[in-house]
Amino acid sequence: MIENPTSAMQAPALRAVLRLFDQHLEAPGGYVTSHGFISDEVQVLLDGPSDLESWREALGIEPEALQPRMRDGRLELGLAVDVHGVAVRMWAIFELAADGVRSAV
């Protein structure tokens, strides 16, 4: 683990996500996080399923390629795309309801 990560270590990852956003200016925005400890990855939390679907379509990703996982009783559904060696991971959170799945965010 890097003892003292710097903003310079995060810069390439943040530039990559900015390139992606510049290519898709009409796509929904999200909450973007990056860490100096993981300099080749950026996380983008989207507001809900329609935002995730918009990005999936914009990036030409097949629905079967979406990545589901359970965390704290909630379903997370996401996708990942490589941008110049940086993994940009976009995801949305769904609450499990007694009668099905509904968006939580």
Stockholm file with secondary structure:
# STOCKHOLM 1.0

chainA/1-105         MIENPTSAMQAPALRAVLRLFDQHLEAPGGYVTSHGFISDEVQVLLDGPSDLESWREALGIEPEALQPRMRDGRLELGLAVDVHGVAVRMWAIFELAADGVRSAV
#=GR chainA/1-105 SS CCSSCCHHHHHHHHHHHHHHHHHTTTSCCCEEEEETTEEEEEEEECSSHHHHHHHHHHHTCCGGGCEEEEETTEEEEEEEEEETTEEEEEEEEEEEETTEEEECC
#=GC SS_cons         CCSSCCHHHHHHHHHHHHHHHHHTTTSCCCEEEEETTEEEEEEEECSSHHHHHHHHHHHTCCGGGCEEEEETTEEEEEEEEEETTEEEEEEEEEEEETTEEEECC
//
